[in-house]
Amino acid sequence: MDFQDIDTLRNEDECKEYAVLKLYKMGNMGTALAAYKGVEIEVLGGINQELVKARIYRFTRKKKPVIVGIVVEVLQASEYRIQPLCPYYGPCSGCQLQHIKYEKQLLYKKQLIMDQFSEYSNLEHAIILNTIPSPDQWNYRNHARFTVRFNGQLGFSNRITKRFVRVDKCMLMNDGINDVLDELQDLVEETTSISVRNGINTDEILIQPKLYSDRIDLETGQKWYTEILNDKKFRIASPSFFQVNTLQAEKMILLVGDLLQLTKTDVLVDAYSGVGVFATLLADRVKKVIAIEESFSAIEDGESDSSNTGNLQFMMGKTEHVLPEIMETIDALILDPPRVGCHPDVINSILKVKPRRIAYVSCDPETLARDLDKLVAGGYITKQILPIDMFPQTYHVESISLLCLKNS
């Protein structure tokens, strides 16, 4: 495993220092942690308990000095170390865990949640189950955002060095996206970024922005595309959120329904609903579904998808504003907020309306732990937390947390 290519930096004098480091723990962003001159630093490309030689890179982020190590030689390798498959691994930085066996990646993602929960006494007895593996470890992503540089080259910018890396095939993207990448490579100098989305069950493509070069044969500038989840078709507009791992999303939706133990007498609220995937696919299990979403385009998509779903109602607005306006007794609530977690007013609204069961879908263990701590303090019990690997080869982890109202 060699990360040396990552060090073609803007200032070569910044990265000529080396150190032998003992890695003692995995950090929160796929790096390993080590002590260096009395300071804890992150080390890219390492695994806990390894002994490595690392190049030390110093830079400033938000006016604060930062020190990062990059593995250039492994002196004592972990039993979980493997050779990465992708030729861009390291310089690209879009993946962080390709050098680690997949079974260890799953354990690491569970540990990420455990570490965050350990910061809160209210969560010390929470049951965290083993991470559910992804059906596909490669070529699972249905959405790519490419940076465009140097006369139309497509690629990614390294998150540490900010150096652009041309990519001719991404092993995380599905075949449809890689086909588009191949056709557009070196031809898109008219823009600085390209978004490509592909329905794996429909083969439909969305490419934004619209491109005008007569050298490009592909249709671009589509306003939306469609995808099928669990036998139902969804329209997804360019700005609308949609899970990037289609097969794992299908599994997650069914799990949420099962964990909530939905019945035909229940009123279900789907907060931060996006295009209403949870709401639409779980509507036949309940009496009524209310989907809350602040994006107009997502609601347009959701209403077009659910036109034959008579018990589904969309309400537009921020969850913290709409939730208190619901007059019905809420039996079950799905929370699927962005990475920043729930607004404090959302938590306060939940504690007022008191839904009997909550499924909190999170993509960030830190904000999840923060929000669950408040909900438990307000009268809820965490029944179990189920990590789900939506993003193999990266440090990101999705999870479903099941909460029930005390004495419910």
C-alpha positions in Angstrom: 0.0 0.0 0.0 1.6 3.3 -1.1 0.2 6.7 -0.7 3.2 8.6 -2.0 1.5 9.9 -5.1 -0.8 11.9 -2.8 2.2 14.1 -1.9 2.6 16.0 -5.2 1.6 19.1 -3.2 1.4 22.8 -3.9 4.4 23.3 -1.7 6.9 20.5 -1.7 8.8 21.9 1.3 5.7 21.2 3.4 6.0 17.5 3.2 9.6 16.4 3.5 9.4 15.2 7.1 9.0 11.5 7.9 8.2 9.6 11.1 7.9 6.0 12.2 4.5 5.7 14.0 2.6 3.1 16.0 -1.1 3.3 15.1 -3.2 2.7 18.2 -6.8 3.4 17.1 -9.0 4.0 14.1 -10.3 7.5 13.8 -13.7 8.8 12.7 -12.9 9.5 9.1 -11.2 6.2 8.0 -7.8 7.3 9.2 -5.7 5.7 12.0 -4.5 7.7 15.0 -0.9 8.0 16.2 1.1 10.1 18.7 3.5 12.4 17.0 5.7 14.8 19.0 3.1 14.8 21.8 0.2 15.5 19.5 -2.5 13.0 18.3 -2.6 13.0 14.5 -4.6 11.2 11.8 -2.7 8.9 9.5 -4.1 8.1 6.0 -3.8 4.5 4.8 -3.1 2.9 8.1 -4.8 0.3 10.4 -4.8 0.3 14.2 -1.9 -1.7 15.7 0.3 -1.3 12.6 3.8 0.1 12.6 4.3 2.4 9.7 6.6 5.0 8.1 4.6 8.1 7.3 5.2 11.3 5.5 4.2 14.3 7.7 2.1 17.0 6.0 1.5 20.3 7.7 -1.1 22.8 6.5 -3.6 25.3 7.8 -7.3 24.7 7.9 -9.7 27.5 9.0 -6.7 29.4 10.3 -5.6 26.5 12.6 -2.4 24.4 12.0 -3.1 20.8 11.1 -0.7 17.8 11.0 -1.5 14.7 9.0 0.5 11.6 8.3 0.3 9.6 5.0 1.6 6.0 5.0 4.5 5.4 2.6 5.7 2.1 4.0 4.1 -0.5 6.3 6.7 -1.9 8.7 4.4 -4.2 10.6 1.1 -5.0 8.8 -2.3 -5.8 10.3 -3.8 -9.1 9.5 -6.7 -7.1 7.9 -4.5 -5.3 5.4 -5.2 -6.1 1.7 -4.0 -4.6 -1.6 -6.5 -2.0 -2.9 -8.1 -2.7 -6.2 -8.4 0.8 -7.5 -5.4 2.5 -9.1 -6.5 5.9 -7.9 -6.7 4.8 -4.2 -4.9 7.3 -2.1 -4.5 10.3 -4.5 -8.3 10.4 -5.1 -9.2 10.1 -1.3 -12.9 9.3 -2.2 -12.4 5.9 -0.6 -10.7 5.6 2.8 -10.9 1.8 3.6 -9.9 -0.1 0.4 -6.8 -1.3 2.1 -8.9 -3.0 4.8 -10.7 -6.4 4.5 -14.4 -6.0 4.2 -15.3 -7.8 7.4 -13.1 -5.5 9.3 -14.7 -2.5 7.6 -18.1 -3.7 9.0 -16.6 -4.0 12.5 -15.1 -0.5 12.2 -18.4 1.0 11.3 -20.1 -0.5 14.3 -17.2 0.8 16.5 -17.8 4.3 15.1 -21.3 4.3 16.5 -20.2 2.7 19.8 -17.5 5.4 20.3 -20.0 8.2 19.8 -22.5 6.6 22.1 -19.9 6.2 24.9 -19.9 10.0 25.3 -23.5 10.0 26.6 -24.5 8.3 29.9 -28.1 8.0 28.5 -26.9 5.7 25.7 -24.5 3.5 27.6 -26.9 0.5 27.6 -28.0 0.9 24.0 -27.9 -2.3 22.0 -25.8 -1.9 18.8 -26.1 -4.8 16.5 -23.6 -6.0 13.8 -23.4 -4.0 10.6 -25.5 -5.3 7.7 -23.2 -5.8 4.7 -23.9 -4.2 1.4 -25.1 -6.6 -1.4 -22.4 -5.0 -3.6 -19.0 -3.9 -2.3 -18.2 -2.3 -5.7 -20.0 -0.4 -8.4 -22.9 0.4 -6.1 -23.2 4.2 -6.4 -26.0 5.6 -8.6 -24.9 9.2 -8.3 -21.5 10.8 -9.0 -20.3 14.4 -8.8 -17.2 14.9 -10.9 -14.8 17.9 -10.8 -13.8 19.2 -14.2 -10.3 20.6 -14.7 -7.6 21.0 -17.4 -9.4 21.3 -20.7 -12.4 19.1 -19.8 -10.8 16.3 -17.7 -13.2 14.6 -15.2 -12.0 13.4 -11.8 -12.0 14.2 -8.1 -10.1 16.6 -5.8 -8.2 15.1 -2.9 -9.7 16.1 0.4 -6.4 16.8 2.0 -4.1 18.3 -0.7 -7.0 19.6 -2.9 -5.0 18.2 -5.8 -7.1 17.2 -8.9 -6.9 13.6 -9.9 -8.2 12.5 -13.3 -10.3 9.4 -13.1 -11.2 7.3 -16.1 -13.2 4.7 -14.2 -14.5 4.8 -10.6 -14.9 1.4 -9.0 -17.6 2.7 -6.7 -19.8 4.0 -9.5 -22.2 1.7 -11.4 -21.6 0.8 -15.0 -24.0 3.4 -16.4 -22.1 6.2 -14.7 -18.8 4.8 -15.8 -20.1 4.6 -19.4 -21.0 8.3 -19.2 -17.6 9.1 -17.7 -15.9 7.4 -20.6 -17.9 9.3 -23.2 -17.5 12.7 -21.5 -13.8 12.5 -20.6 -11.8 15.4 -22.0 -15.0 17.0 -23.6 -16.6 19.1 -20.9 -14.4 22.2 -20.6 -17.5 24.4 -20.7 -18.2 23.6 -17.0 -16.4 23.1 -13.7 -18.4 20.1 -12.4 -20.7 17.4 -13.7 -23.4 15.5 -11.8 -24.4 12.1 -13.2 -27.3 9.9 -11.9 -28.3 6.5 -13.1 -31.2 4.2 -12.3 -29.9 0.7 -12.0 -33.4 -0.8 -12.5 -34.4 1.5 -15.3 -31.1 2.3 -17.1 -32.2 6.0 -17.2 -29.5 8.7 -17.0 -29.5 12.3 -15.7 -26.6 14.5 -16.5 -26.4 18.1 -15.2 -25.7 20.8 -16.2 -26.8 20.9 -19.8 -23.8 20.7 -22.2 -23.7 22.4 -25.6 -20.5 21.1 -27.2 -21.1 19.6 -30.6 -18.5 16.9 -29.7 -20.9 15.4 -27.1 -23.5 12.9 -28.4 -25.1 12.2 -25.0 -28.4 13.9 -24.0 -27.8 16.2 -21.1 -29.7 18.7 -18.9 -32.5 16.3 -18.0 -34.7 17.6 -15.2 -35.3 14.2 -13.7 -34.9 10.5 -14.1 -36.8 7.5 -12.7 -35.8 4.5 -10.6 -37.7 1.5 -9.3 -37.5 0.4 -5.7 -39.3 -2.6 -4.4 -41.4 -2.7 -7.6 -42.5 1.0 -7.4 -41.3 3.7 -9.7 -39.9 7.0 -8.4 -39.2 10.2 -10.2 -36.0 11.9 -8.9 -35.3 15.5 -9.9 -31.8 16.8 -10.2 -31.8 18.6 -6.8 -33.8 15.9 -5.0 -32.1 13.6 -2.4 -32.1 9.8 -3.2 -30.0 7.1 -1.5 -26.9 6.3 -3.6 -26.9 2.5 -2.9 -30.2 1.3 -4.5 -30.0 -2.4 -3.5 -29.2 -1.5 0.1 -31.9 1.2 0.2 -34.5 -1.4 -0.7 -33.4 -3.6 2.2 -33.3 -0.6 4.6 -36.9 0.5 3.8 -38.3 -3.0 4.6 -36.2 -3.1 7.8 -37.7 0.3 9.0 -41.2 -1.0 8.4 -40.5 -4.2 10.3 -38.8 -2.5 13.2 -41.7 -0.1 13.6 -44.2 -3.0 13.7 -46.6 -1.0 11.6 -50.3 -1.9 11.7 -53.4 -1.0 9.6 -54.5 1.4 12.4 -51.3 3.4 12.6 -50.7 7.0 11.5 -47.1 7.2 10.2 -45.1 10.4 9.7 -42.1 10.4 7.4 -40.0 13.5 8.3 -37.3 14.8 6.0 -39.0 12.5 3.5 -37.3 13.6 0.2 -39.3 12.1 -2.7 -41.2 10.0 -0.2 -39.6 6.6 -0.6 -40.3 5.5 2.9 -43.8 7.0 2.9 -44.8 5.4 -0.5 -43.4 2.0 0.1 -44.8 1.7 3.7 -48.2 3.2 2.9 -50.0 -0.1 2.4 -49.0 -1.2 6.0 -50.7 1.8 7.8 -54.0 3.8 7.9 -52.3 7.1 6.9 -48.9 8.5 6.0 -47.9 12.1 6.3 -44.6 13.0 4.5 -42.8 16.2 5.6 -40.3 17.8 3.1 -39.1 21.3 2.6 -37.8 20.8 -1.0 -40.5 21.8 -3.6 -38.9 19.6 -6.3 -38.8 16.6 -4.0 -42.5 17.0 -3.2 -43.3 17.4 -6.9 -41.5 14.1 -7.5 -43.2 12.4 -4.5 -46.7 13.5 -5.5 -46.2 12.3 -9.0 -45.0 8.9 -7.7 -47.8 8.5 -5.2 -50.8 9.6 -7.3 -52.4 6.2 -6.7 -51.6 6.1 -3.0 -54.8 7.4 -1.4 -53.6 7.4 2.2 -50.4 9.5 1.6 -50.3 13.3 2.3 -47.3 15.5 1.6 -46.8 18.6 3.8 -44.2 21.2 2.6 -42.0 22.9 5.1 -39.2 22.4 7.6 -39.9 19.5 10.0 -39.6 21.7 13.0 -42.4 23.9 11.7 -44.7 21.2 10.2 -44.6 18.5 12.9 -46.4 20.6 15.6 -49.2 21.3 13.1 -50.2 17.7 12.7 -53.5 17.1 14.5 -53.6 13.3 14.4 -52.0 11.1 17.0 -48.7 9.9 15.6 -48.2 6.2 16.2 -44.9 5.9 14.3 -42.3 8.5 13.2 -39.5 8.1 10.7 -36.6 10.6 11.0 -34.1 10.7 8.1 -32.4 14.1 8.6 -29.3 15.3 6.7 -25.8 14.8 8.2 -26.2 17.7 10.6 -29.0 15.8 12.4 -32.2 17.2 13.7 -32.8 20.8 14.4 -33.3 21.3 18.2 -36.8 22.5 17.6 -37.5 19.1 15.9 -36.5 17.3 19.1 -38.7 19.6 21.1 -41.6 19.0 18.8 -41.2 15.2 19.1 -41.2 15.4 22.9 -44.5 17.4 22.7 -46.4 15.2 20.2 -44.9 12.0 21.7 -45.1 9.4 18.8 -45.1 5.9 20.3 -42.3 4.5 18.1 -39.5 6.2 16.3 -37.1 5.0 13.6 -34.2 7.4 13.3 -32.2 6.8 10.1 -28.8 8.5 10.3 -25.7 8.9 8.2 -23.6 10.5 11.0 -22.9 8.7 14.3 -22.0 12.0 16.1 -25.2 13.9 15.4 -27.2 10.7 15.9 -25.8 10.2 19.4 -26.4 13.9 20.2 -30.1 13.6 19.2 -30.8 10.3 20.8 -29.4 11.6 24.1 -32.0 14.3 24.0 -34.8 11.9 23.1 -33.9 9.5 25.9 -33.7 12.3 28.4 -37.2 13.3 27.2 -38.8 10.0 27.9 -37.8 7.5 25.1 -36.0 4.2 25.3 -33.4 3.1 22.7 -34.4 -0.5 21.8 -31.6 -1.2 19.3 -29.3 0.4 16.8 -28.8 -1.3 13.5 -25.7 -0.2 11.4 -26.1 -0.6 7.6 -23.3 -0.4 5.2 -24.6 1.9 2.4 -21.1 3.1 1.5 -18.5 0.2 1.2 -14.8 1.2 1.0 -15.5 4.5 2.8 -15.8 5.5 6.5 -19.5 6.5 6.1 -22.1 4.4 8.0 -25.8 4.5 7.9 -27.9 3.2 10.8 -31.5 2.7 12.0 -32.2 3.4 15.6 -35.5 2.2 17.1 -36.9 4.1 20.0 -40.1 3.6 22.0 -41.9 5.9 24.4 -41.6 4.8 28.0 -44.6 3.0 29.3 -46.1 2.9 25.8 
